[in-house]
Amino acid sequence: MVSGIRLYTESGFLSKAQHYQAVLSLRGVSVSIETVEKLNARFLRLHPEIALCVDEHGLWLCANGMKMQPDWQAEVPRLKRASLKSEMIARACNLAEKPTLIDATAGLGHDSLLMAHLGARLTLVERHPILFTLLEDTKQRAAQDPFLAKIVSRIELVFADSAEYLQQQIQQHAKFDVVYLDPMFPQRDQNQQAVKKQAQVKKQMQLLHLLLPEDGDMDLGDYLLDLAMQISDRVVVKRPRLAVFLANLKPDHQWQGDACRFDAYFTKKTC
């Protein structure tokens, strides 16, 4: 977990940067602000270390000349094309029934945004303070978009460790229709007999890998599966098509795509 990080901004956005500094401080991250003359691509190339930056578009994660934020506005064309019939995730998560759903591995929130668009009410759980703050900022900006506003009203963000959050729900005898798991670094447990050359990781994932270094079982999600099955009627796990089963547990049903699949575990055997 990052304990301290630099934040770059131009003088015109200093007050906005100070706001993020205060928010992250409350979440255990020490932020040092550096005001620069011009926050542009050249500056980012000359300052390759992982950092944050603030401009007119809000908060960004930056490193190696790149910058990234969860871009929910960019998902609008996909959302407008999506339907319950066309999206495999909709069948896997039974979105036709407008379920209550926990996304216990929120990431950038793109899958959750799609599921909310298709009718689910979602709780996104994220434990990393910087990633959570990026998601929070993205949701606030999306709420100002006429198309996205109603969709994001069905999304609640929770800053918590997913295992602790699920254990708390178990203790409170809470029940959800679906728990969705999309482990952050699934490539480590690929079936070694079916390894294929991986395409270059997208920019967003490159930066997430820098922010969330792999350490032991971090983000694999094996330990979440049993907890999720105790509070939901269905657990859906998104996997690369050739990856091993989460926790080595064979699913009750699968939906297969070209690049990924959805493994479903039913705790109500009526499905």
C-alpha positions in Angstrom: 0.0 0.0 0.0 1.3 3.5 -0.9 2.0 5.5 2.2 3.2 8.7 0.4 3.0 10.1 -3.1 3.7 13.3 -5.0 0.9 15.3 -6.7 1.7 17.6 -9.6 -0.6 20.4 -10.6 -0.6 23.9 -12.2 -1.2 27.0 -10.1 -4.7 27.3 -11.4 -5.7 24.0 -10.0 -3.9 24.3 -6.6 -7.1 24.5 -4.5 -8.4 21.4 -6.2 -5.1 19.6 -5.5 -5.3 20.6 -1.9 -8.7 19.1 -1.7 -7.4 15.7 -2.9 -4.5 16.0 -0.6 -6.9 16.4 2.4 -9.1 13.5 1.2 -6.1 11.1 0.8 -4.6 12.2 4.1 -7.8 11.0 5.8 -7.3 7.7 4.0 -3.7 7.2 5.2 -1.8 8.6 2.2 0.7 11.4 2.7 0.6 13.7 -0.4 3.2 16.3 -1.2 2.0 18.9 -3.8 4.4 20.3 -6.4 3.2 23.2 -8.5 4.6 23.1 -12.0 4.6 25.6 -14.9 3.0 23.3 -17.4 1.6 19.8 -16.7 1.9 18.3 -20.2 3.1 15.2 -21.9 6.7 16.4 -22.0 6.7 17.0 -18.2 5.3 13.6 -17.5 7.9 11.9 -19.7 10.6 13.8 -17.8 9.1 12.6 -14.5 8.5 8.9 -14.9 8.0 8.0 -11.3 4.5 7.0 -10.2 2.6 10.1 -9.0 -0.7 11.8 -9.1 -1.7 14.9 -11.1 -4.6 17.3 -11.1 -6.0 19.3 -14.0 -9.3 20.5 -15.3 -10.4 16.9 -15.7 -9.8 16.0 -12.1 -7.4 13.5 -10.5 -5.1 11.2 -12.5 -2.5 8.5 -11.8 0.6 9.1 -13.8 3.9 7.3 -14.5 6.3 6.7 -17.4 4.9 9.5 -19.5 1.3 8.2 -19.2 -1.7 9.2 -17.1 -4.8 7.3 -16.3 -8.1 7.7 -14.5 -11.3 5.5 -14.6 -13.0 7.0 -17.6 -16.7 6.3 -17.3 -17.6 8.9 -19.9 -15.6 7.0 -22.5 -17.8 4.0 -21.8 -21.0 5.7 -23.0 -20.8 4.4 -26.6 -20.5 0.8 -25.2 -23.4 1.4 -22.8 -25.6 2.6 -25.6 -24.9 -0.5 -27.6 -25.3 -2.9 -24.7 -28.4 -5.0 -24.0 -29.3 -7.9 -21.8 -29.1 -10.2 -24.8 -25.9 -8.9 -26.2 -23.8 -8.9 -23.1 -22.4 -12.2 -21.7 -22.0 -10.6 -18.3 -25.7 -9.9 -18.2 -26.5 -13.6 -18.6 -23.9 -14.6 -16.1 -25.1 -12.2 -13.4 -28.8 -12.6 -14.2 -29.2 -8.8 -14.7 -32.7 -9.3 -16.2 -33.8 -9.7 -12.6 -32.3 -6.3 -11.6 -30.2 -7.9 -8.8 -28.5 -6.4 -5.8 -24.9 -7.0 -6.5 -21.5 -6.6 -4.8 -18.5 -6.0 -6.9 -15.8 -7.1 -4.4 -12.9 -6.3 -6.8 -13.9 -2.9 -8.1 -10.8 -2.0 -10.1 -11.7 0.8 -12.6 -15.4 0.1 -12.3 -16.1 -0.4 -16.0 -17.9 -3.7 -15.6 -19.9 -2.3 -12.7 -21.0 0.7 -14.7 -22.2 -1.7 -17.5 -24.1 -3.8 -14.9 -25.7 -0.7 -13.4 -26.8 0.5 -16.8 -28.5 -2.9 -17.4 -30.4 -2.6 -14.1 -28.4 -3.9 -11.2 -27.9 -2.0 -7.9 -24.3 -2.2 -7.0 -21.9 -1.9 -4.1 -18.3 -1.4 -5.3 -15.7 -2.3 -2.7 -12.1 -1.1 -3.0 -9.4 -1.1 -0.4 -6.6 0.9 -2.0 -7.0 4.6 -1.0 -5.7 6.1 -4.2 -7.7 3.8 -6.5 -10.8 4.4 -4.3 -10.3 8.2 -4.5 -9.9 7.9 -8.3 -13.2 6.0 -8.5 -14.9 8.5 -6.2 -13.8 11.4 -8.3 -14.9 9.6 -11.5 -18.3 8.9 -10.0 -18.8 12.5 -9.0 -17.9 13.7 -12.5 -20.2 11.0 -14.1 -23.1 12.2 -11.9 -22.9 15.5 -13.9 -23.3 13.8 -17.2 -27.0 13.6 -18.3 -26.7 10.1 -19.7 -24.7 8.7 -16.8 -26.4 10.4 -13.9 -29.2 7.8 -13.4 -26.8 4.9 -13.9 -24.3 6.0 -11.3 -27.1 6.7 -8.8 -27.4 2.9 -8.7 -23.7 2.6 -7.6 -22.5 2.9 -4.0 -18.7 3.0 -3.3 -17.3 1.5 -0.2 -13.8 2.1 1.0 -12.9 -1.2 2.7 -11.0 -4.4 2.4 -13.3 -6.8 0.5 -12.7 -9.8 2.8 -13.4 -7.7 5.9 -16.5 -6.2 4.2 -17.9 -9.6 3.2 -17.2 -11.0 6.7 -19.1 -8.0 8.1 -22.1 -8.8 5.8 -22.0 -12.4 7.0 -22.1 -11.3 10.6 -25.0 -9.0 9.9 -26.9 -11.9 8.0 -27.1 -9.7 4.9 -28.1 -11.3 1.6 -27.3 -10.2 -1.9 -28.4 -11.7 -5.2 -24.9 -11.7 -6.8 -21.3 -11.2 -5.8 -19.0 -10.4 -8.7 -15.2 -11.1 -8.6 -12.7 -10.0 -11.2 -9.2 -10.6 -9.7 -6.7 -7.9 -10.7 -3.8 -10.1 -11.6 -5.2 -13.4 -13.0 -2.3 -14.0 -15.4 -0.1 -15.4 -12.6 -2.3 -18.5 -12.2 -2.8 -19.3 -15.9 -2.9 -23.0 -16.8 0.7 -23.5 -17.6 -0.2 -26.1 -20.3 -2.2 -23.6 -22.2 -0.1 -20.4 -22.0 -0.4 -18.1 -25.0 1.5 -14.9 -25.8 -0.1 -12.0 -24.0 -0.9 -8.8 -25.8 0.8 -5.7 -24.4 -1.0 -4.6 -21.3 -3.2 -1.6 -21.9 -2.1 1.7 -20.5 -4.6 1.7 -17.6 -3.5 -1.8 -16.5 0.2 -0.8 -16.8 -0.3 2.0 -14.3 -2.5 -0.2 -12.1 0.3 -2.7 -11.9 2.6 0.0 -10.7 0.1 1.2 -8.1 -0.8 -2.3 -7.0 2.3 -4.4 -7.0 1.8 -8.2 -6.8 2.6 -9.4 -3.3 1.7 -12.9 -2.3 -2.0 -13.5 -2.8 -2.9 -9.9 -3.3 -6.0 -9.5 -5.5 -6.1 -13.2 -6.7 -9.5 -13.4 -4.9 -9.2 -17.1 -3.9 -10.0 -16.2 -0.3 -13.0 -14.1 -1.3 -14.9 -17.0 -3.0 -16.0 -18.8 0.1 -17.0 -15.6 1.8 -19.0 -14.5 -1.2 -20.9 -17.8 -1.4 -22.1 -17.3 2.2 -24.0 -14.1 1.4 -25.3 -14.5 -2.1 -27.4 -16.7 -4.3 -24.8 -16.5 -7.1 -21.1 -15.7 -7.3 -19.7 -14.8 -10.7 -16.0 -14.8 -11.4 -14.5 -13.2 -14.5 -11.5 -15.1 -15.8 -9.2 -15.1 -18.8 -10.5 -17.9 -21.0 -7.6 -20.3 -20.2 -7.1 -19.5 -16.5 -7.5 -22.0 -13.8 -10.6 -22.0 -11.6 -10.6 -19.6 -8.7 -9.6 -21.5 -5.5 -9.4 -24.6 -7.8 -13.2 -24.9 -7.4 -15.1 -26.0 -10.5 -18.0 -23.7 -11.2 -21.6 -24.8 -11.6 -21.9 -23.1 -15.0 -19.7 -21.1 -17.4 -20.2 -18.6 -20.1 -17.3 -18.7 -22.6 -16.1 -15.8 -24.8 -13.1 -15.4 -27.1 -10.8 -13.7 -24.5 -12.6 -14.3 -21.2 -15.2 -16.4 -19.5 -17.6 -16.1 -16.6 -17.6 -18.9 -14.0 -20.8 -19.0 -11.9 -21.3 -20.7 -8.5 -24.9 -21.1 -7.4 -25.7 -21.3 -3.7 -29.3 -21.8 -4.6 -29.4 -25.0 -6.7 -32.6 -24.0 -8.5 -30.6 -22.2 -11.2 
